[in-house]
Amino acid sequence: MPIPFAICNETFGDWPWQRVCETVAALGYEGIEIAPFTFTPSVEDISAEQRRDIRKVAADNNLDIVGLHWLLASPPSLHIHTKDDAVRSRTVDYLRHLIDFAGDIGARVMIFGSPNQRRLEDGDYQGAWQRTQDSYRGVLPSLSERNVILCQESLPGPESDFIMNAAEGARMVEEINHPNFRFMLDVKSMCSEAQPPAETIRKYCHLIEHFHANDANRRGPGFGDTDFGPIAAALRDCEYSHYVSVEVFDYTPDPETIARESLRHLREVFA
């Protein structure tokens, strides 16, 4: 079965949701991934009617809403493992609101990146590890109830100083040990590690639930020197069948060119 492709909606800046979905579908993508802050600072403010409309617009354009990412980019002052119990409790509560939002709009996965909301306090790695696990375990019942999968993402420096490589991300997933808590891989992040991305994929393929495609230069697939041939081969060898989603951090030259050329390149290497 061919691997389906999606793209993250923040690529399109302040475009209206209708225009984003129409453009993404016209270019040939099967899915769209959502950064919640592009709709509102807090998903608590998105009404039931608005949620139905978000889902309907995507469906009318034959697009799956594949997931959510940039989960804690807003509202401000959230943190997954802070020593401040009140802030950590509020963060867990907000994750539950995100899970409900994901369930309401039909998003299957939620990607936990959010580098600023997981930075270490006073270098307390061991404490941060335990408190992060406590936070994740606090939302497992909600994940099960809404049939949503939370995926740990590793992020290298200087973006992050906690869960910085695939080995740490995989360890978190294995220690949580729950079907609704899984792993995701990102090409840009893997390119910062000593072993080639294809080796990382093969090592952790039994844990992978989602995949972000981008170049090591933070642009789209095909906009730099990252060789996606071995990456595609490794995903095929792992029998990966979920979405490969384009996520960029450099929005040049323009949204449509990024989306069109990224998909063209992915189709070539995955053919």
ZAMARGU-4260 file (C-alpha; in steps of 0.2 Angstrom, whole numbers, plus 5000, padded with zeros to 4 digits):
<rodrens>
0) 5000/5000/5000 | 5007/5017/4995 | 5012/5028/5010 | 5001/5043/5011 | 5007/5061/5012
5) 5002/5076/5022 | 5008/5094/5026 | 5007/5105/5041 | 4995/5119/5040 | 5007/5133/5048
10) 5016/5132/5031 | 5002/5142/5024 | 5003/5156/5037 | 4987/5166/5040 | 4978/5158/5025
15) 4960/5154/5029 | 4956/5135/5033 | 4946/5133/5018 | 4959/5140/5006 | 4972/5129/5015
20) 4962/5113/5012 | 4958/5117/4995 | 4976/5121/4990 | 4983/5105/4999 | 4970/5094/4991
25) 4973/5102/4973 | 4991/5098/4975 | 4988/5080/4978 | 4990/5078/4997 | 4979/5066/5006
30) 4981/5074/5023 | 4983/5090/5033 | 4992/5091/5050 | 4987/5105/5062 | 4996/5117/5074
35) 4982/5122/5085 | 4989/5139/5088 | 4985/5144/5070 | 4966/5143/5075 | 4967/5151/5092
40) 4979/5153/5107 | 4969/5140/5117 | 4959/5126/5110 | 4947/5128/5124 | 4940/5143/5115
45) 4935/5133/5099 | 4917/5129/5100 | 4908/5113/5095 | 4902/5121/5080 | 4919/5127/5075
50) 4926/5110/5077 | 4913/5102/5066 | 4917/5115/5053 | 4935/5112/5054 | 4932/5093/5051
55) 4919/5096/5038 | 4930/5108/5027 | 4944/5095/5027 | 4932/5081/5023 | 4924/5091/5009
60) 4941/5092/5001 | 4944/5073/5004 | 4958/5076/5017 | 4962/5067/5033 | 4966/5078/5048
65) 4980/5067/5052 | 4986/5075/5069 | 4991/5090/5080 | 5008/5096/5083 | 5016/5112/5092
70) 5005/5106/5106 | 5010/5118/5120 | 5016/5133/5109 | 5001/5142/5117 | 4993/5147/5128
75) 5008/5154/5138 | 5017/5148/5153 | 5014/5129/5151 | 5028/5116/5155 | 5027/5097/5155
80) 5039/5094/5169 | 5041/5110/5179 | 5044/5109/5198 | 5029/5121/5199 | 5015/5109/5203
85) 5001/5121/5198 | 5009/5125/5181 | 5012/5106/5178 | 4994/5102/5183 | 4987/5116/5171
90) 4998/5109/5157 | 4991/5091/5160 | 4974/5099/5160 | 4978/5108/5143 | 4984/5092/5135
95) 4967/5084/5140 | 4959/5098/5131 | 4970/5095/5116 | 4965/5077/5116 | 4947/5081/5116
100) 4950/5093/5101 | 4959/5080/5092 | 4945/5068/5095 | 4932/5080/5089 | 4941/5084/5073
105) 4946/5066/5069 | 4965/5068/5072 | 4973/5051/5075 | 4990/5057/5083 | 4997/5071/5093
110) 5015/5075/5092 | 5024/5081/5108 | 5038/5092/5102 | 5036/5109/5111 | 5054/5112/5115
115) 5052/5128/5126 | 5039/5119/5136 | 5051/5105/5141 | 5067/5114/5144 | 5076/5108/5160
120) 5075/5118/5176 | 5092/5119/5185 | 5099/5105/5175 | 5087/5092/5184 | 5087/5079/5171
125) 5082/5064/5182 | 5068/5074/5190 | 5062/5081/5174 | 5061/5063/5167 | 5050/5057/5181
130) 5039/5072/5181 | 5037/5070/5162 | 5032/5052/5164 | 5019/5057/5178 | 5012/5070/5166
135) 5010/5058/5152 | 5003/5045/5163 | 4990/5058/5168 | 4983/5059/5151 | 4983/5040/5146
140) 4965/5038/5151 | 4959/5052/5140 | 4970/5046/5125 | 4962/5029/5127 | 4944/5036/5128
145) 4946/5047/5113 | 4956/5035/5103 | 4971/5047/5100 | 4989/5042/5101 | 5002/5054/5109
150) 5019/5053/5100 | 5035/5058/5108 | 5047/5068/5097 | 5065/5070/5101 | 5073/5087/5097
155) 5091/5091/5096 | 5100/5106/5103 | 5099/5121/5102 | 5081/5119/5100 | 5079/5108/5116
160) 5089/5101/5130 | 5078/5087/5135 | 5075/5071/5125 | 5087/5077/5112 | 5089/5061/5102
165) 5080/5046/5096 | 5087/5034/5109 | 5080/5045/5123 | 5063/5047/5114 | 5062/5028/5112
170) 5066/5025/5130 | 5052/5036/5136 | 5040/5027/5124 | 5046/5010/5131 | 5045/5015/5149
175) 5027/5022/5147 | 5023/5006/5138 | 5005/5010/5133 | 4997/5008/5116 | 4991/5026/5115
180) 5009/5033/5118 | 5021/5030/5104 | 5036/5037/5094 | 5038/5049/5080 | 5053/5053/5069
185) 5058/5069/5061 | 5071/5069/5047 | 5079/5086/5052 | 5081/5080/5069 | 5088/5063/5064
190) 5101/5072/5053 | 5109/5079/5069 | 5113/5062/5075 | 5129/5051/5072 | 5120/5037/5063
195) 5111/5040/5047 | 5092/5042/5047 | 5089/5026/5039 | 5098/5016/5053 | 5088/5026/5066
200) 5072/5021/5057 | 5076/5003/5056 | 5081/5002/5074 | 5065/5010/5081 | 5053/5005/5067
205) 5043/4995/5080 | 5038/5011/5089 | 5035/5023/5075 | 5018/5030/5073 | 5021/5046/5064
210) 5034/5054/5053 | 5039/5071/5048 | 5048/5075/5032 | 5060/5089/5030 | 5078/5093/5025
215) 5092/5095/5037 | 5092/5113/5032 | 5075/5116/5039 | 5067/5117/5022 | 5056/5105/5013
220) 5061/5088/5006 | 5071/5091/4990 | 5076/5108/4995 | 5093/5103/5001 | 5105/5089/5001
225) 5097/5076/5012 | 5095/5060/5003 | 5078/5054/5005 | 5081/5038/4995 | 5088/5027/5010
230) 5075/5035/5021 | 5060/5029/5010 | 5068/5012/5008 | 5070/5010/5027 | 5051/5015/5030
235) 5046/5003/5017 | 5057/4989/5025 | 5048/4993/5041 | 5031/4991/5033 | 5027/5009/5039
240) 5010/5013/5033 | 5005/5029/5042 | 5007/5047/5036 | 5023/5055/5031 | 5020/5074/5034
245) 5029/5088/5027 | 5035/5100/5041 | 5046/5115/5037 | 5054/5129/5047 | 5060/5140/5033
250) 5045/5146/5024 | 5054/5152/5008 | 5050/5154/4994 | 5031/5153/4997 | 5018/5141/5003
255) 5012/5134/4987 | 5030/5131/4980 | 5035/5122/4996 | 5020/5111/4996 | 5021/5107/4978
260) 5039/5103/4976 | 5040/5094/4993 | 5026/5082/4987 | 5034/5080/4970 | 5051/5075/4978
265) 5043/5063/4990 | 5033/5054/4977 | 5049/5052/4967 | 5059/5044/4981 | 5044/5033/4988
270) 5039/5027/4970
</rodrens>
